[in-house]
Amino acid sequence: MAEKNHYHFIGVCGTAMGAVAAAMKERGITVTGSDERIYPPMSTFLEESGVEIVEGYRASNIPESADVIIIGNTISRGNEEAEEALNRKLLYQSLPEVLKDQFLRGKRNFVVTGTHGKTTTSAILTWVLQSAGREPGYMIGGIPANLGRGACFTDSEFNVLEGDEYDTAFFDKRSKFLHYLPEFVIINNIEFDHADIYDSLDEIKLTFRRLLNIVPSGGVTVVNGDDCNVLDVIEGAPCPVRTLGFGKRCDMRIEDVSYETDGSSFTLVDERYTIPMVGEFNVRNAAMAVAGGMFAGLRPDEVRSAFASFQGIARRQQLRGEVRGVRVIDDFAHHPTAIRLAVQALRQRYPEARLWVVFEPRSNTTRRNIFQSELADALASADRAVVPAIADPEKFAEEERLDPEQLVRDIDAGGGQGVYLPTVEEIAGYVVAEAEAGDVVAILSNGGFGGLHGILLERLGEAATGR
């Protein structure tokens, strides 16, 4: 079989797609790509890496010399380049397939999974290995401050991969993490999510069981021993499994936890650790990273040193600014459990503050009414909750659609104080008028929320100067 020397990436500007494209170019492979939105920092990164990219999707973008077409997860049937690849009977692959063939085979792959905490745990574990001089490759669904980008592939024996249970591509409906050749797996938790591809919690459990089926006998899976769904999934698992958590029955128990406004400390396997992050869920994330470090052969002092210098992740309780005494926080939470845990952590970090939560129902799951009551319970735990209209409501049948006005009524009934404001402009105006010095305004979304963070800070500044 002829050697494959030219790869063309459809959707090249995604974080992982761009990182893989650049890494392959570095190996001397010819790489081209296209995307409908090309802008910094990814466009700059690809240009500096020597990857040729064109804007827009057209059949003519695929070079005659291309040996393999990499089709990104966001690409669907009807995309002109994807259709061209099918019609010309070209060899096409998903990004996880390319990762497996080019970067993961024969390596020690640490895969971090679960409904919540994947990005944070992956970032901490990557930094633990990096700080200890192991130079791991990594793929993380966020931007860790210590690393500067979300994905990088090296010649190290180690890779850390955020293992998403979402499907791989329009032609491969298996979970992405089933391609990652895991030696070490973390399962943080399991809840229902991704209602656009899963019909039930049982379907999600099934894909995690399939993941356990490919962990080798020389590897190990470390799981949340306090999560009943996880405990169900590991029953009869063919690979070694260890439970980790707060419960007395856990193989590795988190003990003697202390919380401060600027960090948390805990004991695990008779060693004391301190992480500059707040909240019970971050203690669990850090403990999972300890387990990963132990499996990689690191000493406790190496892990402690990494924790001390960990700088966090963009969009994970990130302080975007403070104006007029009002702090504006950016957080990625988009599931009822994540919202509840975010509120809990923010109260620990800002114990005297009045806490606002401005939540954008943006995911395919939260725009449905699946979590109508659970969202109300989570948002009622804030002092004030603001909810906008859902985006593109026509994509969902009316009887399946989240009702944000009912959500606000339920927040009030649950002891909270909610308000429905359909647009970003209305939200910004309301918060500026009502927020007081000392308040914390947490903006929770898995998207850009129409630039609300910047708009709010700008309007607060204008109000302060009387403009």
N, C-alpha and C positions, 0 to 999 in steps of 0.2 A: 504494500500500500504506500502511495506517495506521501512524503512528509507534508504536513499541513503548515504552511508558512504565512498565511494571510488570514487574519480574523477580522470580521466586520461586526461591530456592536450596534444593535438597534436600541436606542435609549441609553447612550453611552454616558450621559451626564448624571446618572444616579450615583450615589456615594460608593456603593460596592462595585457597580459596573465600571466607573471611572478608575477606581483603584486597581481592579484586575486588568483593565486595558493598559494602564501605565506600567504595571508590573510585567505584563507580557511583552510590551515594547522594550523594556529594559533587558529582556532576555534575547533580544535580537529578532523578534517576530514582527512582521509587518502588521500594523493595527490601524484600522480606520473606524469611523463611527458617525452616527447621526443622532440628533435629538430635536424635539420641537422647541425646546427652550434652552438656549445656550447662554449662560451668564456666569460671572465670577461667583465663588472662587473656583468652581470646577472647570470652567472653560480655561482659566489661566493655568490651572494645574495640568490639564491635558495638553495645552499648547507647549508648556515648558517640558513636558514629558515626550514631546515629539509625536503625539497622536493626532492624526489628521481628522478633523470633524467638520461636518456640514450641518446647517440648520434646516429643519423640516424633514419630513419623511416622503421620499420619492423613490420609485423603482430604480431610477438611474443612479441613485446614490450607491448602490451595491456594485463595487468594482468587478470587472470580469475576472480578475485574478483572485477573488476571495475564495478561500478554501472552506471556511466555516463561518456561519452566521450565528451570532449570539443574540438571542431575542430576550429582551428584558421582561421582568414580571409585569410591568405596567402596559406592555404591548398586547393588543387584542386583535382578533380577526377583523379584517377591514383595513388595518394599517397597510399602506401601499408597499412598504418594504417587506413586511412579513408575507404578504400575498405573493410578491415577486419571488421570495425564497421558496415558497411552496410550489409555485407554478414552474420554476426552473429546476425543481427537484434538487435543490442545493442541500448540503449537509447543514442542519441547524441544531443548536443546542441551547439549553437554558444556562444561566449564569452558574447555578449550583453544580451542574454537570462539568462545566469548564473548571470551576474551583477544584472539584474532586480530582479531575485528570491532571491539572497543571500544578496544583499547589498543596493538595492534602494527602495524596497517596503516599504511604510510607512515613508520614509524620505523626507526631503526638498531638492529636486534635482534641481540644477542650471545648465542649459545646454547652452553652448556657441557655436553658429553656424555661418556659413557664409563662403564664398569662401576664404576670407583673414582675418587674425588677430585672428583666433580662439585660437591658442596656447598662444599668448601674453595676450589676454584678459582673458583666463582661468587662466593663471599663476598669473596675477595681482589680479584677484578676489579671487583666493585661498589664496594668501598671505594677502589680506585685512581681510578675515575671520580668518586666522591663527593668524595674528598679534593681532587681537581683542580677542583671546582666545577661538574661536569657534571650533578649532581642526577639520576642515572638512576632509572628505574623498575626494579624487580627482583622476582624470585621465586626464593627459595632454600629448599632442603629442610632448613634448620636455622636457628638464631638467631645471627647474627653479633653479637658483643659491641658492635661499633662502631655497629651499626644498630638493635639493640633488638628487631627483629621480622624475620620471614622473607620478607615480601612487602610491596611498596608500589608504587603506580603514580602517576607524575608526568606533567607536561607536557613533560619533557625529550625531546630527539630520541633519547636512548639508553634501551634496556632491556637488562638482563642476566637471562637465564633459565636456571635449571638444567634441562637438557633430558633428561627421563626417557624411556628406551626402553620403559617399561611401557605397557600399553594405555590408551586414552583413556577409555572408558566401556563399559558392558555392550552398548551399541548401536554402538560404534565401536572395533574392535580394532586400529586403527593406533596406532603409538607417539605419545605426546603431542607429542614434539618435531617431528613432521611438520606441526603446526599453527602453528609459531612464526615463520614468515616470516623465516628467518635471513639476515643479511648476513654475519655473522662466526660461524664455528663452531669450537669446540675439540673434538677427540676425544682424551681422555686415554689410553684403553686400551679393549680389547674382550676380554671373556672370557664364558664361559657363565654365565648367571644366569637368574633368573625362570623356573624350571622349570615353574611353573604355567601359563605362557602360551607359552613357547618349547620346542620339542622338540629343538632342536639349536643348536650354535654357528652353523651356516650360516644358520639363520633369523634370528639376531641380526645377522649380517653383512648380510643382505638389507635389514633395516630401516635400517641405517646407510647403505647405498648409496642407498636412497630419500631419505634426508636430504640427501646430497650432490647429488642430482638437483634440489633446489630452492634451492640456494645460487646467487645470481646471478653473472654473469660479472664484475660490479664488486665482488663480495665476495671472501672468502677463507676457506678451512678450514685451520686449523693443527692438525697431528696429531702424536701420539707416534711419532717416527721409529724408535724402538727396539722397537716392538710388531709382531710379524709378522702378527697378525690385522688390525691397523689398516692395515698396508702392503698386505695383500691387498684390503681394502675400497676403498682409494683408487685402485687400478689402473684406469685408464681413466675416472677421474672427470671429469664435464663442467664442473666449476668449478675455479678456481685453488686449488692445494693447496701448503702448505709444511710440511715435516717439521721437528720440533723434538725435541731429545733429547741424549743423551750420546755417541751414535755419530758416527764421523767422517764418515759419509755424510749426516748431517742438514743441512738448509739453514740452520737456526739451532741452533748447538751450545752446550750448557751446558758451561762449562769452569771450571777452577780452583776447584772446590768445596771449601769448608772447613766443618767441622761443629764446633760448640761445644755445651755443655750447654744454653744458652739461645737458640740460634739457628743460622742457616746463611747462608753467603755464596756467591755464584757470579758468574760473568761470562757475559753473553749479548750478542752483537753488540757486543763491545768495551766494554761498560758493566758496571760492578760494582754488584751489588745485595746487600742483606742483609735477611733476613726473620726475625722473632722466632719462628720455628717450627723444629722439628727433624725430621730424617728425609729420606732421598733423595726420597721421594714428595712431600714438601712443597716441596722445591726445584723439582721438575718442575711442581707446581701453580703455584708462584709465577712460574716462567718462562713458563708459558702465559698468566698474567695480564699479564706484561710484553708479550707479543705482542699481547694484546688492547688494552692501553694504546697501543702503537705504532700499531695500526690506527685507533684513535680519535683519533690526532694528538697524544697527550701527549708531553711531553719526559721524558727519563730522570730528571731531578731531581724531577719531579712524581711519578713512580712510586716513586722512592726514599723520598720524604717519606711517601707513603701506606704503604709497607711498614713504616717505622719506627713508625707509630702503629697498626698493625693489632693488634687485641686477641684474635683467635681466635674460635672458634665453640663454642657450647654443645654438649657431648657429643662433642667431638673432642679426645681426650687432656686432658680437663678435670679438674683436681684438685678433687675434691669435699670433701676434708678430710684432716686429718692428726691422728690420735689415737694416743697411746702410741708415737710414732715411726713408725707405719704410715701410709703415704700411700694413699688410695683414689682411683683414677682412673676416670673414666667415658669410654667410647669406643663409637662406633657400629659398629665393625667387625663384619661378619657374613658374610664370604666368606673362604676360605682365604688368598687373596692379601692382603686387607686385614688379616687377623690377623697374617700374617708381617711385613708392613710396620709394623704398630703395635708389634710386639715389637721390631723393629729400631730404631724411633724412640725407644721408651721406654728401651732400653739406652743409646742416645746421651744421652738426657736425664738418666738416673739410672745412670751407669756402675758404681757400686759396689753397687747394690741387688740383693737377691734379688727376682726378678720373678715374681709370680703372675699367671696369666691365668684369670679365671673367665668361661667362654664359655656364652652361652645360644643353643642352636640354635633360632631362632624363625621365620626366614623360611620361605617355602614351599619354597625350594631346600635350605636346610641341614637341614630336618627330614626330607628324603629322603636316601638313601644315595649320592647322586650324588658327593658330596665326602667319602665315608667315609675314604679314605686321605689325601686332600689336607688335610683338617682335622687328622688325626693328625700329619702332617708339620709343619704350621704351629704347632700347640699344643705340640709337642715342643721348639720353640725357646725356650719359657719355662722357668724353673726349676721351677715347679709349675703344673699345669693342673687346673682343676676343671670338671666338666661335669655338668649336671643332667639329669633326665628331659626328654624333649621334650614340648611342650604339645600337647594334643589329638591323641594318636597315632592315634586311630580314624579320622582324616581320610585316613590313608595306608594302603595295603595293607602287610601285615607284610613282604613281600619287597621293598618299595620304601622302607621306613622306616629312618632313621638308627638305628644301634644304639649308644647312648652307652657301654654297658659294653664293647663291642668297641673303641670309639674309645679308651677309656682304656687298654685292653690294648695297642693299637697305639702310643699315645703312649709307654708304657713301653718297648716294643720298639724305638722310634725314638730311645731315649736320654733321653727326658724322664721326668717323674714326674707321673703323672696319678691322679686320684681321681674316682670317680662318686658323687655325692651327689644323690639325686632332688629334694629340696625346698630352697627358699630358707632355711628354718629350719636344716636340716642344714648347708648351706653356711656360713651365718653362724657357727654354733657351731664348725665345724671351723676356719675361718680365724681366729677369735678365739683359739682354743686353740693354733694352730700358728704364727701370724704373730709376727715378732719386730721390734723396733725397727730401722729402716732398710729394711724390706721395702716394696715397691710392689705393691699389689693392683689390677690393671687389670680392670675389669668390662666385658665386651664384649657388646653386645646391640643390636638395632635396635628394642627395646621398653623397657618399664619394669623388667623382670626382677623383678617382685614387690616393688619398693622396696628391693632388696638393698643399694643404696648407703647409704641412710639407716639401715637396720637394722644394717648392719655397723659404721658409725661410732658408732651408739648403743651397741651391745654392746661395742665396744672401750672406749668411755668408761666403761661400767659396770664392766668388768674392771679398768680403771685405778684406779677409786675403791673397788673391793672390794665393790660392791653385787651 
